Amino acid sequence: MNGDTLRFIRSAGKGLLTEVNKELFLNFSGLKVESRIAEAYGSKREFLEPEFFLSCKEEAGGGGEEKTRLRLISSFLARALIGGRSAGLTDRALAHEAGAGFRAGGKKLTLRSAEAALLSEPKKHRREEIAAAGTKVFSVLDALCLRKLDVMTECSESLGFRSYGELIDKTSDGGIAVLKNEAAKFLADTDYISRDMLGWFFMKKMELPLKDASIRDMTYLFNSSELRSSFAKIEPALLTGKVLEGMALSPYRIPECDAGKRAGKEVRGISLPLNPPSETSFSIYPAGGIHDYESLLGCLGHALSYGFTDPDDDFELVFLRDPWLPGLFSELFSGLASEPTWLKRYPKIDAGGDFFKFLQARRIMAARIEAGRAIYAHELFTSVDRSGLPETFADIMSGAAKCRADRRDYVADFISPVLPPFRFKAVLAAPGFRRHMRERFDEEWWRTSAAGEYLSGLWSAGGRLTLSSLLGAYGSGAPDSETAVMDLEETLR
């Protein structure tokens, strides 16, 4: 790749990601139903051909930062090709997800607002009604996402890979096959305790036998009235300020939080680097309870990982990261909502006794859900025959969640342009990194300026920082299930 080509990729890539990420943010925050992803790629058509990627792939080796830069650019070019060729389908899927309406319980809902309703609907039959009412709308979304998956596969093959799964393996820092194996170990090692704890809490709090429960029921259980009443209504600016003040963090610009409640808004919260480091925004859906705290803290950690980048660095170091790395900082910060010392100091909650066990059960099941998603994502992105995927998804996720999974969720979530399907790698890495922060600084690292200085130093490296180099810096090997399970067991003692 010659210098002129590299300069073009950096300049045009920055313009493309800035425009695409802003369109995605507006859609996922419910501010805009119709997105212009296809239009953004239409003005950068050079990225829609495989030549850029192939020239980058054939570059001579190198090591250290040069190797990292090349891998980040290579991954971006592959994603840009796939994103551009499937942009029309992405626009249609986003518009359908955010805007197509259906009625349930006397209310008009979208697929996204239905997810929010399930967080706070106490009656099981109404949760089932909401899910059933959206079936036709969901089937249209599934059809669009399957067509997009076909494009992803075709593009991967045009770049010389056997599948989209292999493309991910070769262009990222870590492989999905290894992650699948670690996820399987994690599920096996937490099988008994998860079944025992979840069954006990279902009976105590909902009088619902585990055999009759669904993931929708679990979604409500872990954001039920007890947790909503304990966690005061969130004030995004105040909570963000406390986190930044506690560690004396001063990003180029404080990330903006959109906390409006809209029918087309993604309920899980999103954070996107719109134009880092000066413009990093995130969006949460205020559903009440611990959900809001975890969502805000997780999005804030993600946003801050971009908010200290040197704006004069090259494109790949400012905009690009290994996909799991921002997720690690998201996990680190969202985990504060389950730490008794943090809860006692800020929301002023005494998280002792059964309440603490309830929070840990929530944490275990969230990790098991991500482990199941990692196993299934490997199947989805490497499978040739897709006819049995809905059943495969239901089997894997029902086993992971210990309660019934809806087979219709088998594709749309995994094709989302903002929700990573391999978040489990960050879940695996977070316990070791959290322990490192405690040992290096203090049990309450989140209110020490030295911890803030350390984190901001890591973040200032931008794309130079990789998950493997970060883990090596504090003496840890690759994230593994044993460390994650050990952390959970220590917490429950």
LUMBA-261051 format. One record per residue (C-alpha): residue in three letters; x negated, y negated, z. Coordinates in nm, 2 decimals, m for minus. Layout:
% LUMBA-261051
SITE   residu     east    north       up
SITE      ala        X        Y        Z
...
This chain:
% LUMBA-261051
SITE   residu     east    north       up
SITE      met     0.00     0.00     0.00
SITE      asn    m0.16    m0.33    m0.11
SITE      gly    m0.16    m0.65     0.09
SITE      asp     0.11    m0.82    m0.13
SITE      thr     0.35    m0.52    m0.07
SITE      leu     0.29    m0.52     0.30
SITE      arg     0.35    m0.90     0.32
SITE      phe     0.68    m0.86     0.13
SITE      ile     0.80    m0.58     0.36
SITE      arg     0.73    m0.79     0.66
SITE      ser     0.90    m1.10     0.53
SITE      ala     1.20    m0.93     0.37
SITE      gly     1.23    m0.68     0.65
SITE      lys     1.26    m0.95     0.91
SITE      gly     1.53    m1.12     0.70
SITE      leu     1.72    m0.79     0.65
SITE      leu     1.71    m0.68     1.02
SITE      thr     1.81    m1.03     1.14
SITE      glu     2.11    m1.04     0.91
SITE      val     2.22    m0.67     0.96
SITE      asn     2.18    m0.68     1.34
SITE      lys     2.39    m1.00     1.36
SITE      glu     2.66    m0.84     1.16
SITE      leu     2.65    m0.53     1.38
SITE      phe     2.66    m0.74     1.70
SITE      leu     2.97    m0.93     1.58
SITE      asn     3.15    m0.61     1.50
SITE      phe     3.06    m0.41     1.80
SITE      ser     3.14    m0.70     2.04
SITE      gly     3.48    m0.73     1.88
SITE      leu     3.43    m1.07     1.73
SITE      lys     3.46    m0.96     1.37
SITE      val     3.64    m0.66     1.22
SITE      glu     3.50    m0.68     0.86
SITE      ser     3.12    m0.66     0.85
SITE      arg     2.89    m0.76     0.56
SITE      ile     2.62    m0.48     0.59
SITE      ala     2.65    m0.40     0.22
SITE      glu     2.61    m0.76     0.12
SITE      ala     2.30    m0.80     0.34
SITE      tyr     2.13    m0.50     0.17
SITE      gly     2.25    m0.62    m0.17
SITE      ser     2.02    m0.92    m0.14
SITE      lys     1.72    m0.69    m0.05
SITE      arg     1.77    m0.42    m0.31
SITE      glu     1.40    m0.34    m0.32
SITE      phe     1.45    m0.14     0.00
SITE      leu     1.71     0.09    m0.17
SITE      glu     1.44     0.28    m0.37
SITE      pro     1.21     0.54    m0.22
SITE      glu     0.88     0.40    m0.36
SITE      phe     0.80     0.17    m0.06
SITE      phe     0.84     0.46     0.18
SITE      leu     0.64     0.71    m0.04
SITE      ser     0.35     0.46    m0.08
SITE      cys     0.34     0.42     0.30
SITE      lys     0.36     0.79     0.35
SITE      glu     0.06     0.85     0.13
SITE      glu    m0.16     0.60     0.31
SITE      ala    m0.48     0.73     0.45
SITE      gly    m0.48     0.83     0.82
SITE      gly    m0.63     0.59     1.07
SITE      gly    m0.57     0.59     1.44
SITE      gly    m0.47     0.37     1.73
SITE      glu    m0.28     0.06     1.66
SITE      glu    m0.31     0.10     1.28
SITE      lys    m0.15     0.44     1.30
SITE      thr     0.13     0.30     1.52
SITE      arg     0.20     0.01     1.28
SITE      leu     0.21     0.25     0.98
SITE      arg     0.45     0.48     1.16
SITE      leu     0.68     0.20     1.26
SITE      ile     0.68     0.06     0.90
SITE      ser     0.74     0.40     0.76
SITE      ser     1.03     0.47     0.99
SITE      phe     1.18     0.13     0.91
SITE      leu     1.15     0.19     0.53
SITE      ala     1.32     0.53     0.56
SITE      arg     1.61     0.38     0.77
SITE      ala     1.64     0.08     0.53
SITE      leu     1.68     0.32     0.24
SITE      ile     1.95     0.52     0.42
SITE      gly     2.11     0.21     0.56
SITE      gly     2.12     0.04     0.22
SITE      arg     2.26     0.33     0.03
SITE      ser     2.53     0.40     0.29
SITE      ala     2.61     0.03     0.37
SITE      gly     2.95     0.03     0.20
SITE      leu     3.05     0.34     0.40
SITE      thr     2.92     0.17     0.72
SITE      asp     3.13    m0.14     0.65
SITE      arg     3.44     0.07     0.60
SITE      ala     3.38     0.28     0.91
SITE      leu     3.31    m0.02     1.13
SITE      ala     3.62    m0.20     1.01
SITE      his     3.83     0.11     1.07
SITE      glu     3.69     0.17     1.42
SITE      ala     3.74    m0.19     1.53
SITE      gly     4.06    m0.28     1.35
SITE      ala     4.28     0.02     1.26
SITE      gly     4.57     0.02     1.51
SITE      phe     4.80     0.29     1.66
SITE      arg     5.05     0.29     1.94
SITE      ala     5.03     0.48     2.27
SITE      gly     5.21     0.41     2.60
SITE      gly     5.39     0.11     2.45
SITE      lys     5.06    m0.06     2.36
SITE      lys     4.88    m0.12     2.03
SITE      leu     4.53     0.02     2.05
SITE      thr     4.22     0.06     1.83
SITE      leu     3.98     0.35     1.87
SITE      arg     3.75     0.13     2.08
SITE      ser     4.02    m0.02     2.31
SITE      ala     4.15     0.34     2.36
SITE      glu     3.82     0.43     2.51
SITE      ala     3.85     0.14     2.75
SITE      ala     4.20     0.25     2.84
SITE      leu     4.08     0.60     2.93
SITE      leu     3.84     0.45     3.18
SITE      ser     4.13     0.32     3.40
SITE      glu     4.43     0.53     3.32
SITE      pro     4.51     0.73     3.63
SITE      lys     4.78     0.96     3.48
SITE      lys     4.65     1.27     3.30
SITE      his     4.95     1.30     3.07
SITE      arg     4.89     0.94     2.95
SITE      arg     4.53     1.00     2.89
SITE      glu     4.63     1.30     2.67
SITE      glu     4.89     1.08     2.50
SITE      ile     4.63     0.81     2.41
SITE      ala     4.39     1.07     2.27
SITE      ala     4.67     1.24     2.06
SITE      ala     4.81     0.91     1.93
SITE      gly     4.47     0.82     1.77
SITE      thr     4.42     1.15     1.59
SITE      lys     4.52     1.02     1.24
SITE      val     4.31     0.71     1.27
SITE      phe     4.02     0.92     1.40
SITE      ser     4.04     1.16     1.10
SITE      val     3.99     0.88     0.86
SITE      leu     3.68     0.77     1.05
SITE      asp     3.55     1.12     1.05
SITE      ala     3.59     1.15     0.67
SITE      leu     3.39     0.82     0.62
SITE      cys     3.12     0.94     0.86
SITE      leu     3.09     1.28     0.69
SITE      arg     3.04     1.10     0.36
SITE      lys     2.77     0.88     0.52
SITE      leu     2.60     1.20     0.66
SITE      asp     2.59     1.33     0.30
SITE      val     2.41     1.01     0.19
SITE      met     2.17     1.04     0.49
SITE      thr     2.08     1.39     0.38
SITE      glu     2.04     1.30     0.01
SITE      cys     1.81     1.01     0.10
SITE      ser     1.61     1.23     0.33
SITE      glu     1.56     1.48     0.05
SITE      ser     1.46     1.20    m0.20
SITE      leu     1.19     1.11     0.05
SITE      gly     1.05     1.46     0.06
SITE      phe     1.22     1.60     0.37
SITE      arg     1.44     1.91     0.40
SITE      ser     1.69     1.73     0.62
SITE      tyr     1.76     1.40     0.81
SITE      gly     1.65     1.59     1.12
SITE      glu     1.30     1.65     0.97
SITE      leu     1.28     1.29     0.86
SITE      ile     1.33     1.19     1.23
SITE      asp     1.07     1.44     1.34
SITE      lys     0.81     1.31     1.10
SITE      thr     0.86     0.93     1.14
SITE      ser     0.90     0.90     1.52
SITE      asp     0.70     0.95     1.83
SITE      gly     0.83     1.29     1.93
SITE      gly     1.04     1.57     1.78
SITE      ile     1.40     1.65     1.81
SITE      ala     1.33     2.03     1.82
SITE      val     1.12     1.99     2.13
SITE      leu     1.39     1.76     2.28
SITE      lys     1.65     2.02     2.21
SITE      asn     1.45     2.28     2.40
SITE      glu     1.40     2.05     2.70
SITE      ala     1.78     1.97     2.70
SITE      ala     1.86     2.34     2.71
SITE      lys     1.63     2.39     3.01
SITE      phe     1.78     2.09     3.19
SITE      leu     2.13     2.23     3.14
SITE      ala     2.03     2.57     3.26
SITE      asp     1.86     2.43     3.57
SITE      thr     2.15     2.20     3.67
SITE      asp     2.42     2.45     3.58
SITE      tyr     2.52     2.56     3.93
SITE      ile     2.50     2.23     4.11
SITE      ser     2.69     2.04     3.84
SITE      arg     2.98     2.29     3.84
SITE      asp     2.99     2.29     4.21
SITE      met     2.98     1.91     4.26
SITE      leu     3.21     1.83     3.97
SITE      gly     3.47     2.09     4.07
SITE      trp     3.47     1.97     4.43
SITE      phe     3.52     1.60     4.33
SITE      phe     3.79     1.68     4.08
SITE      met     3.99     1.86     4.35
SITE      lys     3.93     1.61     4.62
SITE      lys     4.00     1.30     4.42
SITE      met     4.24     1.41     4.15
SITE      glu     4.37     1.75     4.27
SITE      leu     4.27     1.89     3.93
SITE      pro     4.11     2.23     3.89
SITE      leu     3.79     2.22     3.69
SITE      lys     3.93     2.48     3.44
SITE      asp     4.21     2.23     3.35
SITE      ala     3.99     1.92     3.32
SITE      ser     3.87     1.75     3.00
SITE      ile     3.58     1.50     2.94
SITE      arg     3.85     1.23     2.93
SITE      asp     3.95     1.33     3.29
SITE      met     3.58     1.31     3.39
SITE      thr     3.55     0.97     3.23
SITE      tyr     3.83     0.85     3.45
SITE      leu     3.71     1.03     3.76
SITE      phe     3.37     0.86     3.76
SITE      asn     3.53     0.51     3.72
SITE      ser     3.83     0.58     3.94
SITE      ser     3.99     0.35     4.19
SITE      glu     3.74     0.42     4.47
SITE      leu     3.45     0.30     4.26
SITE      arg     3.64     0.01     4.10
SITE      ser     3.74    m0.12     4.45
SITE      ser     3.39    m0.08     4.59
SITE      phe     3.22    m0.27     4.31
SITE      ala     3.33    m0.64     4.30
SITE      lys     3.43    m0.79     3.97
SITE      ile     3.11    m0.85     3.78
SITE      glu     2.97    m1.19     3.71
SITE      pro     2.72    m1.14     3.43
SITE      ala     2.52    m1.47     3.47
SITE      leu     2.49    m1.42     3.84
SITE      leu     2.38    m1.06     3.82
SITE      thr     2.14    m1.13     3.54
SITE      gly     2.00    m1.42     3.74
SITE      lys     1.94    m1.20     4.05
SITE      val     1.75    m0.94     3.84
SITE      leu     1.53    m1.20     3.68
SITE      glu     1.48    m1.39     4.00
SITE      gly     1.39    m1.07     4.20
SITE      met     1.10    m0.99     3.97
SITE      ala     1.02    m1.35     3.87
SITE      leu     1.08    m1.27     3.51
SITE      ser     1.07    m1.55     3.26
SITE      pro     1.15    m1.43     2.90
SITE      tyr     1.13    m1.67     2.61
SITE      arg     1.50    m1.71     2.64
SITE      ile     1.74    m1.55     2.89
SITE      pro     1.94    m1.28     2.71
SITE      glu     2.30    m1.39     2.65
SITE      cys     2.58    m1.16     2.77
SITE      asp     2.92    m1.15     2.60
SITE      ala     3.17    m1.01     2.85
SITE      gly     3.49    m1.09     2.68
SITE      lys     3.77    m0.82     2.66
SITE      arg     3.87    m0.75     2.30
SITE      ala     4.05    m0.47     2.12
SITE      gly     3.77    m0.41     1.87
SITE      lys     3.49    m0.41     2.13
SITE      glu     3.26    m0.12     2.20
SITE      val     3.32    m0.01     2.56
SITE      arg     2.98     0.14     2.63
SITE      gly     2.79    m0.18     2.59
SITE      ile     2.54    m0.27     2.32
SITE      ser     2.21    m0.46     2.30
SITE      leu     2.05    m0.57     1.98
SITE      pro     1.74    m0.77     1.90
SITE      leu     1.90    m1.04     1.68
SITE      asn     1.58    m1.25     1.63
SITE      pro     1.34    m1.15     1.91
SITE      pro     1.21    m1.28     2.13
SITE      ser     1.42    m1.60     2.12
SITE      glu     1.75    m1.44     2.04
SITE      thr     1.83    m1.11     2.23
SITE      ser     2.20    m1.07     2.31
SITE      phe     2.41    m0.79     2.46
SITE      ser     2.78    m0.72     2.49
SITE      ile     2.97    m0.53     2.76
SITE      tyr     3.34    m0.45     2.79
SITE      pro     3.46    m0.54     3.15
SITE      ala     3.65    m0.23     3.24
SITE      gly     3.59    m0.27     3.61
SITE      gly     3.38    m0.08     3.87
SITE      ile     3.04     0.08     3.84
SITE      his     3.09     0.10     3.46
SITE      asp     3.04    m0.27     3.43
SITE      tyr     2.72    m0.28     3.65
SITE      glu     2.56     0.01     3.47
SITE      ser     2.65    m0.13     3.13
SITE      leu     2.51    m0.48     3.21
SITE      leu     2.20    m0.36     3.38
SITE      gly     2.12    m0.11     3.10
SITE      cys     2.18    m0.37     2.83
SITE      leu     1.97    m0.62     3.02
SITE      gly     1.68    m0.38     3.04
SITE      his     1.70    m0.31     2.67
SITE      ala     1.72    m0.68     2.58
SITE      leu     1.42    m0.77     2.81
SITE      ser     1.20    m0.51     2.64
SITE      tyr     1.23    m0.74     2.33
SITE      gly     1.24    m1.07     2.51
SITE      phe     0.87    m1.10     2.59
SITE      thr     0.73    m1.02     2.25
SITE      asp     0.49    m1.26     2.09
SITE      pro     0.69    m1.44     1.82
SITE      asp     0.37    m1.48     1.61
SITE      asp     0.31    m1.11     1.59
SITE      asp     0.37    m0.92     1.27
SITE      phe     0.72    m0.80     1.19
SITE      glu     0.67    m0.44     1.29
SITE      leu     0.54    m0.54     1.64
SITE      val     0.82    m0.78     1.70
SITE      phe     1.13    m0.61     1.56
SITE      leu     1.04    m0.24     1.56
SITE      arg     1.00     0.02     1.84
SITE      asp     1.00     0.39     1.88
SITE      pro     1.38     0.44     1.92
SITE      trp     1.36     0.59     2.27
SITE      leu     1.14     0.33     2.42
SITE      pro     1.40     0.05     2.47
SITE      gly     1.63     0.33     2.60
SITE      leu     1.37     0.41     2.88
SITE      phe     1.39     0.05     3.01
SITE      ser     1.77     0.06     2.98
SITE      glu     1.77     0.38     3.19
SITE      leu     1.53     0.22     3.45
SITE      phe     1.76    m0.08     3.50
SITE      ser     2.10     0.09     3.48
SITE      gly     1.97     0.34     3.74
SITE      leu     1.98     0.06     4.00
SITE      ala     2.35     0.10     4.02
SITE      ser     2.30     0.44     4.18
SITE      glu     2.02     0.33     4.43
SITE      pro     2.15     0.27     4.78
SITE      thr     1.89     0.00     4.87
SITE      trp     1.99    m0.20     4.56
SITE      leu     2.36    m0.15     4.61
SITE      lys     2.33    m0.27     4.98
SITE      arg     2.14    m0.58     4.88
SITE      tyr     2.34    m0.70     4.58
SITE      pro     2.69    m0.57     4.54
SITE      lys     2.67    m0.52     4.92
SITE      ile     2.79    m0.16     4.92
SITE      asp     2.70     0.09     5.18
SITE      ala     2.64     0.39     4.96
SITE      gly     2.62     0.66     5.22
SITE      gly     2.79     1.00     5.28
SITE      asp     3.03     1.13     5.01
SITE      phe     3.01     0.80     4.83
SITE      phe     2.64     0.86     4.76
SITE      lys     2.70     1.22     4.66
SITE      phe     2.97     1.09     4.42
SITE      leu     2.73     0.85     4.26
SITE      gln     2.47     1.13     4.22
SITE      ala     2.73     1.37     4.07
SITE      arg     2.81     1.09     3.82
SITE      arg     2.44     1.06     3.74
SITE      ile     2.40     1.43     3.69
SITE      met     2.70     1.46     3.46
SITE      ala     2.59     1.16     3.26
SITE      ala     2.25     1.33     3.21
SITE      arg     2.41     1.66     3.11
SITE      ile     2.63     1.48     2.85
SITE      glu     2.32     1.33     2.69
SITE      ala     2.14     1.67     2.70
SITE      gly     2.44     1.82     2.52
SITE      arg     2.43     1.54     2.27
SITE      ala     2.06     1.61     2.20
SITE      ile     2.12     1.98     2.14
SITE      tyr     2.42     1.91     1.91
SITE      ala     2.25     1.63     1.72
SITE      his     1.97     1.87     1.63
SITE      glu     2.24     2.11     1.49
SITE      leu     2.42     1.83     1.31
SITE      phe     2.11     1.68     1.14
SITE      thr     1.95     2.01     1.04
SITE      ser     2.26     2.22     0.95
SITE      val     2.32     2.31     0.59
SITE      asp     2.67     2.45     0.65
SITE      arg     2.89     2.20     0.82
SITE      ser     3.22     2.40     0.82
SITE      gly     3.17     2.51     1.18
SITE      leu     3.03     2.19     1.33
SITE      pro     3.35     2.09     1.52
SITE      glu     3.36     2.42     1.70
SITE      thr     2.99     2.40     1.76
SITE      phe     3.02     2.06     1.91
SITE      ala     3.31     2.16     2.13
SITE      asp     3.12     2.46     2.26
SITE      ile     2.80     2.27     2.33
SITE      met     2.96     1.97     2.49
SITE      ser     3.21     2.17     2.69
SITE      gly     2.92     2.37     2.84
SITE      ala     2.73     2.05     2.91
SITE      ala     3.02     1.87     3.07
SITE      lys     3.17     2.18     3.25
SITE      cys     3.51     2.07     3.12
SITE      arg     3.69     2.06     2.78
SITE      ala     3.54     1.85     2.50
SITE      asp     3.74     1.71     2.21
SITE      arg     3.62     1.87     1.88
SITE      arg     3.71     1.56     1.68
SITE      asp     3.42     1.37     1.84
SITE      tyr     3.17     1.58     1.64
SITE      val     3.04     1.33     1.39
SITE      ala     3.14     0.96     1.43
SITE      asp     2.93     0.89     1.75
SITE      phe     2.62     1.05     1.60
SITE      ile     2.63     0.83     1.29
SITE      ser     2.68     0.51     1.48
SITE      pro     2.43     0.24     1.37
SITE      val     2.38     0.12     1.73
SITE      leu     2.43     0.42     1.96
SITE      pro     2.12     0.64     1.96
SITE      pro     2.21     1.02     1.94
SITE      phe     1.88     1.12     2.12
SITE      arg     1.91     0.91     2.43
SITE      phe     1.82     1.22     2.64
SITE      lys     1.45     1.15     2.58
SITE      ala     1.49     0.83     2.77
SITE      val     1.69     1.01     3.04
SITE      leu     1.40     1.26     3.07
SITE      ala     1.13     0.99     3.09
SITE      ala     1.31     0.76     3.33
SITE      pro     1.25     0.96     3.66
SITE      gly     0.88     0.97     3.61
SITE      phe     0.86     0.60     3.52
SITE      arg     1.09     0.51     3.82
SITE      arg     0.86     0.70     4.05
SITE      his     0.56     0.52     3.90
SITE      met     0.72     0.18     3.97
SITE      arg     0.80     0.28     4.34
SITE      glu     0.45     0.41     4.40
SITE      arg     0.27     0.12     4.23
SITE      phe     0.47    m0.16     4.38
SITE      asp     0.74    m0.09     4.64
SITE      glu     1.05     0.12     4.71
SITE      glu     1.23    m0.19     4.61
SITE      trp     1.02    m0.27     4.31
SITE      trp     1.31    m0.46     4.15
SITE      arg     1.25    m0.75     4.39
SITE      thr     0.87    m0.79     4.36
SITE      ser     0.70    m1.04     4.13
SITE      ala     0.41    m0.80     4.07
SITE      ala     0.65    m0.54     3.91
SITE      gly     0.79    m0.82     3.69
SITE      glu     0.44    m0.92     3.58
SITE      tyr     0.37    m0.55     3.50
SITE      leu     0.68    m0.50     3.30
SITE      ser     0.65    m0.82     3.11
SITE      gly     0.30    m0.72     3.02
SITE      leu     0.42    m0.40     2.88
SITE      trp     0.70    m0.57     2.69
SITE      ser     0.46    m0.83     2.54
SITE      ala     0.28    m0.55     2.35
SITE      gly     0.59    m0.51     2.14
SITE      gly     0.57    m0.23     1.89
SITE      arg     0.21    m0.15     2.00
SITE      leu     0.36     0.02     2.31
SITE      thr     0.48     0.38     2.25
SITE      leu     0.65     0.62     2.48
SITE      ser     0.35     0.85     2.47
SITE      ser     0.10     0.58     2.55
SITE      leu     0.32     0.44     2.83
SITE      leu     0.34     0.79     2.99
SITE      gly    m0.03     0.84     2.95
SITE      ala    m0.10     0.51     3.12
SITE      tyr     0.05     0.62     3.45
SITE      gly    m0.08     0.98     3.43
SITE      ser     0.23     1.16     3.32
SITE      gly     0.26     1.41     3.03
SITE      ala     0.55     1.43     2.79
SITE      pro     0.90     1.39     2.94
SITE      asp     1.02     1.73     3.06
SITE      ser     1.33     1.88     3.22
SITE      glu     1.14     1.99     3.53
SITE      thr     1.06     1.64     3.63
SITE      ala     1.41     1.52     3.58
SITE      val     1.56     1.81     3.77
SITE      met     1.31     1.76     4.06
SITE      asp     1.41     1.40     4.08
SITE      leu     1.78     1.49     4.11
SITE      glu     1.70     1.75     4.38
SITE      glu     1.49     1.51     4.58
SITE      thr     1.77     1.25     4.56
SITE      leu     2.03     1.49     4.69
SITE      arg     1.83     1.61     4.99
